[in-house]
Amino acid sequence: TFVLEKRTGQGLWGGRLSYTFSSTKDNQYAESNTYTWRATLPQNNYDLDAEYATSIYDSPHRIILAPIVNVPAPKDRNSLAYVLGGGWNASAIVELVSGGPLNAVLSSATSDADLGLFGGRQRPNLVGDPNTTGSDSDRVASSGQAAARWFNSAAYANPGLGIYGNAPRTNPDARFQFRKNVDLVLAKVTSFAHGQSGEIRFEILNLFNTAKFGNFPTNNAINSTSFGRVDIQAGFMRIWQLSFRYRF
């Protein structure tokens, strides 16, 4: 983790910038994730070591930028302009984070037929690049572009009857949406006698109303017509909040 920080003190601005590069691996094959699909069964019930791979919640790149700006106040503290314009500050939190890895499997019916009772959810063979091209909006399926896919099923192949696929539990080279979010806060603090103060806060969460996408685990079976389809919103829309706090 790399961190740069400047405290505001009596200055006009400050803030914090952090960048984290990480790699997380485990064998927790049934672990859930808001944005990423996963199968709830291992490929081979008798070889759980083969489930060791990149974690379903792995995010190798995470950037957090949190600037703070103190708005200059009028110099005359006894003026109406100071009462209205003094004590204001603006702050924001900008988050940029990598999406989780793809968990590609075969359908449960095919897995049962191929592996029987001695296996679980069969994985395919990796034969190409699962990634599609284009912007987020190009790759997300909707009523206007029902055929759009985030991942390409042609990058995988059925290994066949009684054979375990060579694809890892998760593919760190094929990831879901790189998520972006900006929250903004405008606040005004007014001081009173005896150390008392009041604060008005106006907050906007997801300032730019950026969509975060995900979908159901049924869409990670390569022999399903819906494989690679991303068509639901997993985050939240823009939220406005107004609050008042009094300290005494």
C-alpha positions, -999 to 999 in steps of 0.1 A, spaced: 0 0 0 12 35 -9 -2 65 9 2 103 5 -15 125 30 -17 162 36 -35 175 67 -56 207 63 -46 223 95 -53 260 89 -47 257 52 -72 257 24 -69 220 13 -57 186 23 -65 150 17 -53 115 13 -44 93 -16 -38 56 -13 -30 29 -38 -31 -8 -28 -18 -36 -50 -28 -70 -36 -32 -106 -46 -56 -129 -26 -58 -166 -31 -78 -194 -13 -97 -226 -19 -131 -213 -7 -150 -225 -38 -185 -216 -25 -178 -181 -12 -202 -155 -24 -196 -120 -39 -220 -92 -48 -205 -86 -82 -190 -120 -92 -206 -154 -100 -194 -186 -84 -203 -222 -83 -212 -237 -49 -195 -271 -55 -158 -281 -61 -148 -298 -93 -134 -329 -75 -147 -336 -40 -116 -357 -33 -91 -330 -44 -99 -298 -27 -63 -286 -32 -73 -281 -69 -97 -254 -58 -68 -232 -47 -69 -202 -70 -74 -164 -70 -101 -154 -45 -135 -146 -58 -133 -112 -41 -97 -105 -52 -92 -68 -63 -55 -63 -73 -58 -26 -78 -76 -2 -54 -72 36 -55 -88 58 -29 -86 96 -32 -101 117 -4 -96 155 -9 -108 182 15 -112 219 7 -119 246 32 -138 273 15 -123 308 23 -146 328 45 -153 366 45 -128 384 68 -154 404 88 -165 379 114 -193 402 125 -209 405 91 -239 386 77 -217 375 48 -195 356 73 -225 340 90 -237 327 56 -204 321 39 -181 311 68 -173 276 80 -179 258 47 -158 228 35 -161 203 7 -148 168 7 -151 138 -15 -142 101 -16 -132 87 -50 -128 49 -52 -115 29 -82 -113 -8 -77 -107 -39 -99 -135 -63 -105 -135 -99 -94 -123 -129 -115 -145 -151 -136 -156 -185 -123 -164 -206 -154 -180 -240 -151 -202 -264 -170 -239 -267 -163 -250 -289 -134 -267 -314 -157 -236 -318 -178 -214 -320 -148 -235 -348 -133 -235 -367 -166 -197 -363 -171 -185 -369 -135 -212 -387 -117 -211 -390 -79 -174 -388 -78 -172 -352 -90 -189 -319 -83 -192 -290 -108 -170 -298 -138 -148 -270 -151 -140 -265 -188 -107 -264 -206 -94 -229 -213 -87 -226 -250 -87 -188 -256 -93 -153 -242 -127 -150 -224 -127 -112 -225 -149 -93 -250 -141 -57 -261 -158 -24 -258 -170 -1 -230 -191 -12 -201 -222 -1 -218 -212 -21 -249 -207 -53 -229 -238 -51 -207 -269 -68 -220 -301 -48 -222 -334 -48 -241 -316 -29 -269 -287 -53 -271 -297 -86 -257 -268 -104 -274 -241 -84 -256 -218 -105 -235 -191 -96 -209 -173 -129 -215 -170 -151 -245 -180 -188 -242 -158 -198 -272 -128 -193 -250 -137 -225 -232 -144 -261 -242 -161 -291 -226 -133 -315 -215 -155 -345 -220 -168 -375 -201 -150 -384 -170 -123 -357 -174 -116 -327 -151 -112 -294 -169 -79 -276 -168 -94 -241 -162 -86 -228 -127 -115 -222 -103 -112 -185 -111 -95 -167 -140 -76 -136 -129 -72 -126 -165 -109 -123 -171 -125 -99 -147 -158 -82 -141 -164 -45 -142 -137 -21 -129 -159 -2 -105 -158 36 -100 -176 56 -74 -175 92 -62 -192 105 -30 -193 143 -23 -200 161 10 -206 199 15 -207 209 52 -210 241 72 -199 244 108 -211 273 129 -196 278 163 -215 291 193 -206 301 229 -192 276 254 -177 253 228 -210 245 212 -214 242 174 -239 232 147 -231 214 115 -252 212 83 -241 184 59 -253 179 24 -241 145 10 -244 129 -24 -235 92 -26 -225 80 -61 -223 115 -74 -222 106 -111 -248 79 -108 -224 53 -120 -239 18 -125 -222 -12 -109 -231 -45 -126 -234 -81 -117 -256 -111 -124 -267 -146 -113 -245 -177 -108 -265 -194 -136 -247 -173 -161 -213 -188 -155 -220 -222 -172 -202 -221 -206 -228 -243 -223 -256 -220 -213 -269 -195 -238 -267 -169 -211 -230 -174 -203 -211 -142 -199 -243 -121 -197 -242 -91 -173 -276 -75 -171 -284 -64 -135 -272 -36 -114 -255 -47 -82 -247 -13 -67 -270 16 -58 -282 47 -77 -274 83 -66 -285 91 -30 -290 126 -16 -288 132 21 -293 163 42 -285 163 79 -280 186 109 -258 179 139 -255 200 171 -225 195 195 -226 207 231 
